[in-house]
Amino acid sequence: MSATELEPLTDVDANEDERASAMKSNRCTDIVCLIVWLAFLVAMGFVLMTSFRDGDIRRLSHGFNFKGELCGVDEAVAGQPYLYYCARGDSGGSEAHDLDFANPICLAKCPEDDSQTISCKKYKEAVDPESSDENGEFTVDEYHVNQASIPTKDQFGRYCVPKNLDLAKSLVRGDGPLGSDVVQMFDSISSLRSCWPMLLFAVLVAVVLGYLYLFALEIVAKELIWGLLVACIVLFFSIGVYCLIHRNNEGGPVHQVVAAYASDAEWTMIGIGVVSLIFGAIFVCVACWASKSIDVAVNCIEGACQCIFDMPSLLLQPLLEAFIRFIVFLFLLYGLLWCLSVGEIKSADVGLGSYRISGLHRTFELTDEEWYMTAFWIFGSLWILEFLTALSQFIVAYSVALWYFTPYSGGSKDGPRFPLFRATCVGLFFHSGSLALGSCLVAMVRMIRYIFQWITKNVKDSNAVAKALVCCISCIMWCFQKFLEFINKNAYIDIAINKNNFCTAGVNVMKILMSEGVAVGILNGATFIAQIVGAAMITMLTFLLAYNASGFELFQDRDSRWYVPDPAMFAAASAFLAFLVAIPFMLQLDMASDTLLMCYVKDKNKGNRGGSHVPKIMADLFDDYDRSGKY
């Protein structure tokens, strides 16, 4: 019997559900890869411990005073974590009009009013160039000025930002010390701290919408897929015809938008129109000549939804995956910050008029060894995240395969017990090596692609040939990454059913793709559309609900504990969280559909059409195959 065929289990040690199915008994696969994977994790632990010993993560977030001392970190200012900007000139207080950006100081606490006296340090504004030594260096004298404190508020736990709106704007404008995009992003995010209960509620709404979407697919998948196909045809032809007709209409809204981004709006409109018509024609061809394959895809999607709802514990898989990935991502990001904080701090020159003065600011420099450690941690982070993806896909594949091969009893399937827990244990204890190998390949390609993207951004614009070459290589690596992810996903299904090594599973997948390419392609296209629609629906509904809810008086009252200071930012954050919640639901649907199709193809190849285990929702497919001999 070939590796692609399914054999009934005879191993007395196999569990009851697997004995009743066509799944082979569990065995360890790719043990050498497992050893390498565990050794790599140990090495990452060593890198992290080294970073804890030699680094200080506060270096990445705390500000520097005018001497270059890191507020709250360096010994001289260890008890003064806040960066404070004095008033320009000798007077301060509530009447201050400008801030002295060149000479910030460190404070233990941000002054809330002008009742305190702050000792600010200044430099002589005039320096005699003739006082410099033979190397052109000179000394700048400093002096102290006692100023009335400027009323400020704590920002990020690191900065004292003036309460005066004009002074605060001078800090966050483009040329101000807090005017970078990163700092302003953190400022916007900080406004969400007071409305975290509402963000939590938005997440719960997204979860409910995710389950409702899966339930709707189980009932009206065929109508939804065909409706979307027709909508795509109408949409692409409408866009194409509109762009070609209005290519010279400079007053048209679409033409104005295109003109804002393209130097030749007319030819751009023609290009968009032609491409849209081509896509519309492609969808027409799919609808006319691949209707039977679309029915296969629709039945697989409906079967996937039915399978998910037949195993209650599997309903928790998207939530658990999202939670675990979020925690692991935060940990890996935390470790990366520690790796970067190992770098040596060195003084950097700043300008004072037409002169350069040393010692006011500092920069980070990493040695070659520290760069290697940081790159090692980044690759390890990618590998761990890809391993979590592989494990999640295996869990769904194993659970769905158990459900598919479970025979009907009394008109219904008695779903396997605790599939989520069992699939996790089987994946970790028997197939971690195979999952690590597949995820390592994707992580390597992703790392190479990121490197080429970095090179693309740093290649000088004058070297157009090199930049174009690097862009092409980056695009090729992206395509190769997507190909690997597709093969890996289906290889994990073969591993779940046949317990093959990763390479053997990959070969089996290629054989199936060669023989069943149309059905597989249509299924992936249908599930892709279903995923896009589902994610968009969940995200948009959550956004609209959050934005409209933020307009209620309860959330606009500054004295309310539910006050939402920035409704637009709150709605955007709610939509982003909803999108993150929707992704695991859509990926689970995709993996379950692919697993059902793989099981269906294997049953067909084995000649076991219409068996007692075949889901009723897919039985018609086998009848059609008997009559026509094709999908």
Backbone torsions as a table, in degrees:
resi	resn	phi	psi	omega
1	MET	NA	134.3	-177.7
2	SER	-73.6	166.6	-177.0
3	ALA	-68.3	-21.5	-177.8
4	THR	-84.3	-9.2	-179.6
5	GLU	-90.1	159.9	-178.4
6	LEU	-106.0	134.9	178.2
7	GLU	-116.8	142.1	175.7
8	PRO	-67.1	150.4	-177.4
9	LEU	-79.1	139.5	174.6
10	THR	-125.3	-3.0	-178.8
11	ASP	-70.2	120.7	-176.7
12	VAL	-69.6	-17.5	-179.2
13	ASP	-86.4	-7.9	-179.4
14	ALA	-70.6	153.8	-179.3
15	ASN	-72.4	164.8	-171.9
16	GLU	-60.1	-44.2	-177.9
17	ASP	-64.5	-39.6	-179.8
18	GLU	-70.5	-34.4	176.3
19	ARG	-64.6	-34.3	-179.6
20	ALA	-78.4	-13.9	-178.5
21	SER	-103.6	-171.2	177.5
22	ALA	-101.7	17.8	-178.8
23	MET	-85.9	140.6	-179.2
24	LYS	-77.3	163.4	-177.4
25	SER	-71.7	155.3	-176.9
26	ASN	-71.9	142.2	173.6
27	ARG	-152.6	154.4	-179.6
28	CYS	-72.4	136.3	179.8
29	THR	-123.8	145.0	176.4
30	ASP	51.6	59.9	-176.9
31	ILE	-66.5	-37.7	180.0
32	VAL	-60.6	-42.5	178.5
33	CYS	-64.2	-34.7	176.9
34	LEU	-62.6	-42.6	179.7
35	ILE	-63.0	-44.3	178.5
36	VAL	-61.8	-41.2	180.0
37	TRP	-61.5	-46.8	-179.9
38	LEU	-65.7	-39.6	178.4
39	ALA	-63.8	-37.6	179.4
40	PHE	-65.9	-40.8	178.1
41	LEU	-63.2	-38.8	177.0
42	VAL	-63.3	-41.5	178.8
43	ALA	-63.8	-38.6	176.5
44	MET	-63.6	-37.4	175.6
45	GLY	-62.2	-38.2	177.7
46	PHE	-65.4	-41.7	178.0
47	VAL	-61.5	-42.1	-179.4
48	LEU	-66.1	-42.5	178.8
49	MET	-63.4	-38.9	177.1
50	THR	-63.1	-39.9	178.8
51	SER	-66.8	-39.5	175.7
52	PHE	-60.7	-36.6	-176.7
53	ARG	-75.1	-41.9	-171.2
54	ASP	-103.3	-13.1	-174.7
55	GLY	-107.7	177.5	175.7
56	ASP	-151.9	108.1	-173.2
57	ILE	-64.8	-19.3	179.2
58	ARG	-66.6	-19.3	179.0
59	ARG	-63.5	-22.8	-176.1
60	LEU	-86.3	-12.4	-173.0
61	SER	-125.7	-28.5	-177.1
62	HIS	-80.9	148.4	-177.3
63	GLY	-85.3	164.1	179.2
64	PHE	-103.2	141.4	172.6
65	ASN	-84.7	-177.4	-173.0
66	PHE	-67.6	-16.2	176.8
67	LYS	-87.6	-8.6	-175.6
68	GLY	91.5	8.7	178.3
69	GLU	-83.1	136.3	-177.2
70	LEU	-83.7	114.6	-174.3
71	CYS	-60.5	127.6	178.9
72	GLY	81.2	-3.3	-176.3
73	VAL	-118.9	-56.4	-179.4
74	ASP	-65.6	152.4	-172.7
75	GLU	-59.1	-39.0	-176.1
76	ALA	-67.6	-25.0	-177.9
77	VAL	-129.0	33.3	-175.3
78	ALA	-61.4	-33.1	-179.2
79	GLY	-95.8	15.8	-177.3
80	GLN	-128.9	81.9	-172.8
81	PRO	-82.1	-9.6	-173.2
82	TYR	-99.0	138.0	176.4
83	LEU	-94.5	127.6	-174.4
84	TYR	-126.3	133.8	178.1
85	TYR	-102.7	119.2	178.4
86	CYS	-72.5	167.5	176.1
87	ALA	-76.3	146.8	176.4
88	ARG	-69.9	138.1	-175.7
89	GLY	89.4	-162.1	-173.8
90	ASP	-99.5	-7.7	-178.0
91	SER	-115.3	148.9	-178.7
92	GLY	-135.4	-135.4	178.8
93	GLY	77.9	-162.1	-176.6
94	SER	-69.7	-16.2	-177.7
95	GLU	-90.9	3.1	-178.0
96	ALA	-64.0	140.0	-178.0
97	HIS	-110.8	-24.7	-178.1
98	ASP	-138.3	155.2	178.5
99	LEU	-108.9	147.0	178.8
100	ASP	-90.7	92.4	-176.2
101	PHE	-71.4	-21.1	-175.9
102	ALA	-79.1	-18.7	-172.6
103	ASN	-132.1	61.4	177.2
104	PRO	-70.7	157.7	178.7
105	ILE	-129.2	167.0	179.3
106	CYS	-101.8	138.9	178.6
107	LEU	-130.6	155.1	177.7
108	ALA	-77.5	-26.2	-178.2
109	LYS	-154.3	144.2	179.5
110	CYS	-73.6	128.8	177.7
111	PRO	-69.9	132.0	-177.5
112	GLU	-92.7	-13.8	178.7
113	ASP	-144.9	-169.8	-178.1
114	ASP	-101.3	22.1	-177.3
115	SER	-84.5	-14.5	-178.4
116	GLN	-90.8	161.1	176.0
117	THR	-112.2	123.2	-176.7
118	ILE	-109.4	131.6	176.4
119	SER	-88.3	106.2	-179.4
120	CYS	-102.7	145.0	-178.8
121	LYS	-105.0	136.9	-177.9
122	LYS	-126.2	165.1	173.8
123	TYR	-116.9	150.3	174.9
124	LYS	-62.0	131.5	-176.1
125	GLU	-72.9	-28.0	-178.5
126	ALA	-108.1	130.4	178.6
127	VAL	-126.5	130.4	-179.6
128	ASP	-80.8	115.0	-179.6
129	PRO	-59.5	-26.5	-178.4
130	GLU	-71.1	-11.8	-179.8
131	SER	-83.0	-1.2	-179.6
132	SER	-74.9	156.6	179.7
133	ASP	-84.0	-171.1	-176.4
134	GLU	-65.7	-20.0	178.0
135	ASN	-89.1	2.2	-179.3
136	GLY	82.5	8.2	-179.4
137	GLU	-96.1	151.9	-178.9
138	PHE	-146.5	167.8	-178.4
139	THR	-106.8	133.7	178.2
140	VAL	-105.6	122.9	-179.5
141	ASP	-79.0	141.8	176.9
142	GLU	-113.3	156.8	176.6
143	TYR	-144.0	161.5	-175.2
144	HIS	-101.4	144.0	175.2
145	VAL	-134.3	127.4	176.1
146	ASN	-89.1	116.5	-178.4
147	GLN	-115.5	152.4	169.3
148	ALA	-70.6	138.5	-175.8
149	SER	-65.1	144.3	174.4
150	ILE	-85.7	129.2	177.6
151	PRO	-60.2	123.8	-176.4
152	THR	-133.9	174.1	174.0
153	LYS	-135.1	154.1	-179.5
154	ASP	-70.4	129.9	177.7
155	GLN	-128.0	118.6	179.2
156	PHE	64.6	8.5	-176.3
157	GLY	72.6	14.3	-176.1
158	ARG	-135.6	-26.2	-173.7
159	TYR	-122.2	147.6	172.3
160	CYS	-102.5	104.2	-176.5
161	VAL	-98.9	128.4	-179.0
162	PRO	-57.3	143.7	174.6
163	LYS	-73.9	-25.8	175.5
164	ASN	-63.0	125.2	-172.5
165	LEU	-63.1	-40.2	-178.5
166	ASP	-66.1	-41.8	178.1
167	LEU	-67.1	-38.8	179.0
168	ALA	-64.3	-39.1	178.4
169	LYS	-65.1	-32.8	179.0
170	SER	-66.5	-24.3	177.3
171	LEU	-76.4	-37.6	-171.4
172	VAL	-101.5	1.9	176.7
173	ARG	-70.7	171.2	-172.1
174	GLY	-54.9	-38.1	-178.2
175	ASP	-97.5	6.8	178.3
176	GLY	-83.5	164.3	-177.4
177	PRO	-65.2	-25.6	178.2
178	LEU	-108.9	23.7	-174.5
179	GLY	-91.6	2.4	179.5
180	SER	-69.4	157.3	-179.9
181	ASP	-61.6	-37.3	-178.5
182	VAL	-64.8	-46.4	-178.8
183	VAL	-64.2	-42.3	179.8
184	GLN	-67.4	-32.0	176.0
185	MET	-63.1	-45.4	177.4
186	PHE	-62.4	-34.3	178.6
187	ASP	-63.9	-43.7	179.1
188	SER	-66.0	-41.5	-179.7
189	ILE	-64.1	-36.8	-178.9
190	SER	-63.1	-24.6	179.0
191	SER	-69.8	-11.5	-178.8
192	LEU	-87.2	-7.5	-175.5
193	ARG	-61.7	-35.3	-176.1
194	SER	-77.9	-14.3	-177.2
195	CYS	-117.0	29.5	180.0
196	TRP	-62.2	-32.2	177.1
197	PRO	-61.8	-36.5	178.8
198	MET	-69.2	-34.9	176.2
199	LEU	-65.5	-39.3	176.3
200	LEU	-62.3	-40.5	177.6
201	PHE	-64.4	-37.5	177.6
202	ALA	-62.6	-38.6	177.1
203	VAL	-63.3	-42.8	178.7
204	LEU	-63.4	-39.1	177.0
205	VAL	-61.7	-42.9	179.2
206	ALA	-63.3	-37.5	178.0
207	VAL	-63.4	-46.6	178.9
208	VAL	-61.0	-43.4	178.9
209	LEU	-63.2	-34.9	177.6
210	GLY	-62.2	-46.3	178.9
211	TYR	-67.0	-38.5	178.3
212	LEU	-63.7	-36.8	179.5
213	TYR	-66.5	-43.8	177.0
214	LEU	-61.6	-40.3	179.3
215	PHE	-64.2	-40.3	178.9
216	ALA	-65.6	-38.4	178.5
217	LEU	-62.9	-36.9	-179.9
218	GLU	-62.1	-29.4	-174.3
219	ILE	-94.0	-44.4	-171.4
220	VAL	-127.2	39.6	-178.5
221	ALA	-62.6	-43.6	-177.4
222	LYS	-62.9	-47.1	-179.9
223	GLU	-62.2	-39.2	-178.6
224	LEU	-67.2	-46.8	-177.4
225	ILE	-64.8	-47.0	179.1
226	TRP	-66.7	-36.9	176.4
227	GLY	-62.5	-41.2	178.5
228	LEU	-67.8	-37.3	178.5
229	LEU	-63.0	-45.3	177.7
230	VAL	-64.3	-40.3	179.0
231	ALA	-62.4	-39.7	178.2
232	CYS	-64.1	-41.9	178.8
233	ILE	-61.2	-48.9	-179.9
234	VAL	-62.3	-42.9	-177.3
235	LEU	-64.0	-47.7	-176.9
236	PHE	-67.4	-41.6	178.4
237	PHE	-66.8	-36.3	178.6
238	SER	-65.4	-44.9	178.5
239	ILE	-62.1	-44.8	-178.6
240	GLY	-61.4	-48.3	-179.1
241	VAL	-65.4	-41.6	-179.1
242	TYR	-62.6	-46.1	-177.6
243	CYS	-65.0	-38.4	-179.7
244	LEU	-70.9	-38.3	-179.3
245	ILE	-71.4	-40.6	-173.9
246	HIS	-102.3	25.8	-178.1
247	ARG	-65.5	-25.6	-179.8
248	ASN	-104.5	3.1	-177.9
249	ASN	-84.4	88.4	-176.0
250	GLU	-66.2	-21.3	179.3
251	GLY	-87.4	-6.5	-179.2
252	GLY	-70.1	147.5	-178.0
253	PRO	-63.3	-39.6	180.0
254	VAL	-67.9	-42.5	179.6
255	HIS	-61.7	-38.8	179.3
256	GLN	-66.4	-40.1	178.2
257	VAL	-64.6	-44.7	179.4
258	VAL	-63.6	-40.3	-179.0
259	ALA	-64.4	-26.1	-179.6
260	ALA	-72.2	-20.3	-175.9
261	TYR	-119.1	-12.8	-177.6
262	ALA	-123.3	141.5	-179.3
263	SER	-72.4	-33.0	178.5
264	ASP	-119.5	92.0	-174.0
265	ALA	-66.2	-35.5	-176.4
266	GLU	-63.4	-50.1	-179.0
267	TRP	-69.9	-30.0	175.6
268	THR	-65.6	-42.3	176.9
269	MET	-62.5	-40.6	178.0
270	ILE	-63.1	-43.3	179.0
271	GLY	-61.7	-44.6	178.3
272	ILE	-61.9	-41.7	-179.6
273	GLY	-63.5	-45.1	-179.1
274	VAL	-65.0	-45.7	179.7
275	VAL	-61.9	-40.6	179.3
276	SER	-63.3	-42.0	178.1
277	LEU	-64.4	-37.3	177.8
278	ILE	-63.3	-45.2	178.6
279	PHE	-63.7	-40.0	177.1
280	GLY	-60.3	-41.7	178.3
281	ALA	-64.7	-37.9	178.2
282	ILE	-62.0	-44.8	179.4
283	PHE	-64.7	-34.9	176.5
284	VAL	-63.5	-42.8	178.4
285	CYS	-62.6	-41.4	178.7
286	VAL	-62.0	-43.3	-178.2
287	ALA	-67.2	-33.2	-175.9
288	CYS	-84.0	-40.8	-170.3
289	TRP	-109.7	-1.4	179.8
290	ALA	-129.4	30.3	-177.3
291	SER	-64.7	-36.6	179.5
292	LYS	-66.4	-40.7	177.6
293	SER	-66.7	-32.4	176.2
294	ILE	-65.4	-37.7	176.5
295	ASP	-63.1	-37.2	175.3
296	VAL	-60.5	-46.9	-178.7
297	ALA	-63.3	-42.9	-179.2
298	VAL	-62.2	-44.6	179.9
299	ASN	-65.2	-34.7	177.0
300	CYS	-66.4	-40.0	178.9
301	ILE	-66.0	-44.6	177.8
302	GLU	-62.6	-42.9	177.2
303	GLY	-63.0	-36.9	178.5
304	ALA	-63.0	-44.0	178.7
305	CYS	-64.9	-42.1	177.7
306	GLN	-62.3	-42.0	178.6
307	CYS	-61.1	-45.4	-178.2
308	ILE	-61.9	-43.0	-178.5
309	PHE	-75.5	-19.8	176.7
310	ASP	-76.7	-15.9	179.4
311	MET	-120.1	92.0	-174.0
312	PRO	-54.3	-38.1	-177.6
313	SER	-66.1	-26.7	179.4
314	LEU	-69.8	-20.8	176.9
315	LEU	-64.9	-23.5	-179.8
316	LEU	-83.5	-12.6	-173.8
317	GLN	-59.4	-45.1	179.0
318	PRO	-61.3	-39.3	-179.6
319	LEU	-68.3	-44.3	179.9
320	LEU	-64.9	-40.3	178.9
321	GLU	-62.1	-46.5	-179.4
322	ALA	-62.0	-42.3	-179.3
323	PHE	-65.5	-46.2	-178.0
324	ILE	-65.9	-43.6	179.4
325	ARG	-63.1	-37.3	179.0
326	PHE	-65.0	-45.1	179.9
327	ILE	-64.5	-44.8	-179.5
328	VAL	-64.9	-39.7	179.1
329	PHE	-62.4	-44.0	178.4
330	LEU	-61.5	-41.5	178.8
331	PHE	-63.0	-45.3	-179.5
332	LEU	-65.7	-39.3	176.4
333	LEU	-64.5	-41.0	177.6
334	TYR	-60.9	-42.8	177.9
335	GLY	-65.2	-37.7	178.2
336	LEU	-63.6	-40.3	178.1
337	LEU	-63.0	-39.0	176.7
338	TRP	-64.9	-38.7	178.3
339	CYS	-62.8	-41.8	179.5
340	LEU	-68.9	-29.9	-177.2
341	SER	-74.1	-7.1	179.5
342	VAL	-71.5	-22.1	-174.5
343	GLY	-56.9	152.6	179.5
344	GLU	-78.7	138.5	179.0
345	ILE	-92.9	125.0	179.0
346	LYS	-125.7	151.7	179.6
347	SER	-70.9	147.9	176.6
348	ALA	-129.6	149.9	-179.3
349	ASP	-79.3	148.0	172.8
350	VAL	-131.3	164.7	-176.7
351	GLY	-92.0	142.6	170.7
352	LEU	-133.0	94.0	-172.9
353	GLY	68.6	-125.7	179.4
354	SER	-96.8	8.4	-177.3
355	TYR	-111.7	163.2	175.8
356	ARG	-114.3	131.4	-178.7
357	ILE	-125.1	132.5	-177.0
358	SER	-90.2	155.7	169.7
359	GLY	94.8	2.6	-177.7
360	LEU	-87.1	-30.5	-178.6
361	HIS	-136.6	165.1	179.5
362	ARG	-136.5	156.3	178.7
363	THR	-125.5	163.4	178.4
364	PHE	-97.0	138.6	174.3
365	GLU	-133.6	128.3	178.7
366	LEU	-102.8	137.6	174.1
367	THR	-72.8	169.3	178.9
368	ASP	-58.5	-41.4	179.8
369	GLU	-63.5	-39.9	179.7
370	GLU	-69.5	-34.0	175.1
371	TRP	-65.1	-41.5	178.4
372	TYR	-62.2	-41.6	178.6
373	MET	-63.2	-40.9	179.5
374	THR	-66.0	-43.9	178.1
375	ALA	-63.2	-38.2	177.9
376	PHE	-61.9	-42.3	179.9
377	TRP	-67.2	-39.2	179.2
378	ILE	-63.3	-46.1	178.5
379	PHE	-63.6	-41.9	177.8
380	GLY	-61.3	-36.5	177.9
381	SER	-64.4	-43.5	177.2
382	LEU	-62.0	-40.9	-179.0
383	TRP	-64.5	-43.3	-179.1
384	ILE	-64.5	-43.9	179.6
385	LEU	-64.6	-39.0	177.2
386	GLU	-68.2	-34.5	177.5
387	PHE	-64.3	-40.0	177.1
388	LEU	-62.7	-39.1	176.5
389	THR	-63.0	-44.7	179.4
390	ALA	-62.3	-43.5	179.8
391	LEU	-64.0	-40.6	178.3
392	SER	-62.5	-43.5	178.8
393	GLN	-64.7	-39.9	178.5
394	PHE	-64.3	-41.2	-179.5
395	ILE	-59.3	-46.0	179.6
396	VAL	-65.9	-44.4	-179.0
397	ALA	-61.7	-45.4	-179.0
398	TYR	-63.1	-44.7	-178.4
399	SER	-65.7	-44.6	-178.8
400	VAL	-66.8	-39.3	178.1
401	ALA	-63.0	-41.6	175.9
402	LEU	-59.1	-43.7	-179.7
403	TRP	-65.8	-42.7	-176.7
404	TYR	-60.8	-44.3	-174.4
405	PHE	-88.3	3.2	174.5
406	THR	-77.9	123.5	-178.2
407	PRO	-69.2	155.0	177.3
408	TYR	-72.1	144.2	177.0
409	SER	-137.5	115.0	-178.9
410	GLY	67.1	30.9	177.5
411	GLY	86.1	1.9	179.7
412	SER	-145.3	159.6	177.7
413	LYS	-88.0	132.6	172.9
414	ASP	-90.1	93.9	-173.1
415	GLY	-56.6	152.6	179.4
416	PRO	-60.4	151.5	-177.7
417	ARG	-84.3	135.5	176.2
418	PHE	47.0	52.1	-176.7
419	PRO	-62.7	-34.8	-177.7
420	LEU	-64.2	-47.4	-179.6
421	PHE	-66.5	-44.6	-177.4
422	ARG	-66.1	-42.6	179.6
423	ALA	-63.8	-38.0	178.0
424	THR	-63.4	-44.8	179.8
425	CYS	-63.9	-44.0	179.8
426	VAL	-63.6	-43.6	-180.0
427	GLY	-62.7	-42.6	-177.1
428	LEU	-75.8	-42.6	-173.0
429	PHE	-85.3	-25.7	-175.5
430	PHE	-113.0	-29.0	-170.2
431	HIS	-128.0	19.2	178.0
432	SER	-60.4	-35.7	179.0
433	GLY	-63.0	-44.3	179.3
434	SER	-66.6	-42.6	178.6
435	LEU	-64.5	-38.0	179.0
436	ALA	-66.6	-38.3	179.4
437	LEU	-65.2	-48.4	179.4
438	GLY	-62.7	-42.4	-179.9
439	SER	-69.8	-30.9	178.2
440	CYS	-65.7	-40.5	179.4
441	LEU	-61.8	-44.2	179.5
442	VAL	-66.5	-41.4	-180.0
443	ALA	-63.1	-38.8	179.0
444	MET	-64.3	-46.3	179.9
445	VAL	-64.5	-41.2	179.2
446	ARG	-63.2	-40.8	179.6
447	MET	-64.1	-43.5	178.7
448	ILE	-63.0	-40.9	179.6
449	ARG	-63.9	-40.9	177.6
450	TYR	-63.1	-37.1	178.9
451	ILE	-64.0	-44.9	179.1
452	PHE	-66.1	-34.8	176.0
453	GLN	-64.5	-40.3	177.0
454	TRP	-63.9	-41.2	178.5
455	ILE	-63.2	-40.2	-179.8
456	THR	-59.3	-41.6	-178.9
457	LYS	-70.6	-24.6	-175.6
458	ASN	-101.7	-5.9	175.3
459	VAL	-73.2	135.0	-178.2
460	LYS	-64.8	142.6	-178.7
461	ASP	-61.1	-26.3	-179.5
462	SER	-67.6	-24.8	179.7
463	ASN	-94.6	73.8	-174.0
464	ALA	-66.3	-36.8	-178.0
465	VAL	-64.3	-47.2	179.9
466	ALA	-63.6	-39.9	-179.8
467	LYS	-65.9	-40.7	178.5
468	ALA	-65.6	-39.5	179.6
469	LEU	-64.0	-44.4	179.4
470	VAL	-64.9	-38.9	177.6
471	CYS	-62.2	-41.4	179.2
472	CYS	-63.7	-43.9	178.9
473	ILE	-62.9	-39.8	178.7
474	SER	-63.2	-40.2	178.3
475	CYS	-66.1	-40.0	178.1
476	ILE	-62.9	-41.8	179.2
477	MET	-65.4	-35.1	177.1
478	TRP	-64.7	-43.7	178.2
479	CYS	-63.2	-41.9	179.6
480	PHE	-65.4	-37.1	177.4
481	GLN	-62.7	-44.2	178.7
482	LYS	-64.1	-37.4	177.2
483	PHE	-63.8	-44.7	178.4
484	LEU	-62.2	-42.7	179.8
485	GLU	-62.4	-37.6	178.6
486	PHE	-67.4	-45.3	178.7
487	ILE	-64.1	-43.9	-179.1
488	ASN	-59.2	-44.8	-177.8
489	LYS	-57.7	-45.0	-179.5
490	ASN	-75.9	-29.3	176.4
491	ALA	-65.8	-36.6	178.5
492	TYR	-65.4	-30.4	175.7
493	ILE	-65.9	-44.5	178.2
494	ASP	-63.4	-38.2	177.9
495	ILE	-64.2	-41.2	-179.6
496	ALA	-62.8	-35.8	-176.0
497	ILE	-89.4	-50.3	-172.8
498	ASN	-99.2	-9.4	179.8
499	LYS	59.6	37.7	178.2
500	ASN	-82.6	162.9	169.1
501	ASN	-68.0	165.3	-175.0
502	PHE	-61.5	-45.8	-177.1
503	CYS	-64.8	-43.1	177.6
504	THR	-62.4	-41.8	178.3
505	ALA	-62.5	-39.2	178.5
506	GLY	-63.4	-39.9	177.2
507	VAL	-63.9	-43.9	178.5
508	ASN	-60.4	-39.4	179.2
509	VAL	-64.0	-42.0	179.6
510	MET	-62.6	-37.2	177.7
511	LYS	-64.1	-43.4	179.9
512	ILE	-65.9	-39.6	179.6
513	LEU	-64.3	-34.5	179.1
514	MET	-69.5	-34.5	-177.0
515	SER	-91.5	-27.1	-175.1
516	GLU	-125.8	35.2	-174.1
517	GLY	-61.7	-38.6	-177.9
518	VAL	-64.6	-49.4	-178.6
519	ALA	-61.9	-42.3	179.9
520	VAL	-64.7	-43.0	-179.7
521	GLY	-64.0	-43.6	179.4
522	ILE	-64.9	-42.2	-179.9
523	LEU	-60.8	-44.9	-179.4
524	ASN	-65.7	-36.9	176.7
525	GLY	-65.7	-42.5	-179.8
526	ALA	-66.5	-44.9	179.9
527	THR	-68.0	-32.0	176.9
528	PHE	-63.2	-44.9	178.4
529	ILE	-63.1	-43.2	179.2
530	ALA	-61.9	-37.4	178.6
531	GLN	-67.8	-45.1	-179.7
532	ILE	-60.6	-46.8	-179.5
533	VAL	-63.0	-44.4	-179.2
534	GLY	-62.9	-47.9	-179.7
535	ALA	-63.8	-42.0	179.4
536	ALA	-64.6	-42.3	-178.7
537	MET	-64.0	-47.5	-179.0
538	ILE	-62.9	-42.5	-178.5
539	THR	-66.5	-48.0	-176.2
540	MET	-67.7	-42.1	179.4
541	LEU	-63.8	-40.7	178.0
542	THR	-65.2	-41.2	178.6
543	PHE	-60.5	-49.2	-178.6
544	LEU	-63.1	-41.0	179.1
545	LEU	-64.4	-44.0	-179.0
546	ALA	-66.1	-43.3	-177.1
547	TYR	-66.4	-42.0	179.4
548	ASN	-70.9	-36.1	179.2
549	ALA	-67.3	-34.0	-178.7
550	SER	-67.1	-14.1	178.5
551	GLY	-84.2	-7.2	178.0
552	PHE	-67.7	152.1	-176.7
553	GLU	-58.8	-34.7	-179.4
554	LEU	-58.1	-34.1	-176.8
555	PHE	-96.3	-3.6	177.9
556	GLN	-104.0	-10.6	-180.0
557	ASP	-78.7	118.9	-177.3
558	ARG	-64.1	-23.5	179.9
559	ASP	-87.6	-5.0	-179.5
560	SER	-81.3	144.6	177.3
561	ARG	-70.2	-14.0	179.6
562	TRP	-101.0	16.0	-176.0
563	TYR	-59.5	132.0	177.3
564	VAL	-109.6	102.2	-174.5
565	PRO	-68.3	-30.5	-176.8
566	ASP	-132.6	91.1	-177.0
567	PRO	-57.7	-39.7	-178.5
568	ALA	-65.1	-43.1	178.9
569	MET	-66.5	-37.5	178.5
570	PHE	-64.0	-44.7	179.4
571	ALA	-65.1	-40.6	178.8
572	ALA	-64.5	-42.0	178.6
573	ALA	-64.8	-39.1	177.7
574	SER	-63.1	-42.6	179.1
575	ALA	-65.1	-39.8	179.1
576	PHE	-64.0	-44.7	177.9
577	LEU	-64.3	-39.0	178.1
578	ALA	-63.2	-38.9	177.5
579	PHE	-63.6	-42.3	177.9
580	LEU	-63.9	-35.1	177.5
581	VAL	-70.7	-37.0	-176.4
582	ALA	-69.3	-31.7	-175.0
583	ILE	-58.0	-50.5	179.4
584	PRO	-59.6	-36.4	177.4
585	PHE	-62.4	-44.8	-178.2
586	MET	-68.9	-38.5	178.5
587	LEU	-67.2	-36.2	176.9
588	GLN	-64.2	-42.9	177.0
589	LEU	-60.2	-43.9	-179.2
590	ASP	-62.8	-46.6	-177.3
591	MET	-68.4	-39.9	178.8
592	ALA	-64.2	-40.6	179.1
593	SER	-64.4	-45.5	178.9
594	ASP	-62.2	-39.1	180.0
595	THR	-65.7	-41.8	177.9
596	LEU	-61.9	-41.4	179.5
597	LEU	-65.2	-41.6	178.6
598	MET	-63.0	-42.3	177.8
599	CYS	-64.8	-40.1	178.6
600	TYR	-62.3	-44.2	179.8
601	VAL	-65.6	-40.9	179.3
602	LYS	-65.8	-39.5	176.1
603	ASP	-63.4	-41.4	-179.8
604	LYS	-65.1	-43.3	179.6
605	ASN	-65.7	-31.3	-179.9
606	LYS	-80.5	-13.6	-177.5
607	GLY	82.4	16.2	-177.4
608	ASN	-97.2	52.9	-178.2
609	ARG	-79.7	136.9	177.0
610	GLY	75.8	22.8	178.3
611	GLY	-65.7	168.1	-176.9
612	SER	-67.6	-15.9	-178.6
613	HIS	-93.1	-13.5	-173.8
614	VAL	-64.8	126.0	178.7
615	PRO	-56.1	137.7	-176.6
616	LYS	-60.9	-31.4	-177.3
617	ILE	-67.7	-17.0	179.9
618	MET	-109.6	-2.3	-175.8
619	ALA	-62.2	-35.0	-179.6
620	ASP	-62.0	-29.4	179.1
621	LEU	-62.9	-39.8	179.4
622	PHE	-69.6	-36.8	177.1
623	ASP	-63.2	-42.5	177.7
624	ASP	-63.4	-38.2	179.6
625	TYR	-65.2	-40.2	178.5
626	ASP	-62.4	-35.7	-176.9
627	ARG	-79.5	-40.1	-173.6
628	SER	-107.3	-21.3	-178.2
629	GLY	77.3	9.7	177.2
630	LYS	-154.5	169.1	179.7
631	TYR	-75.5	NA	NA
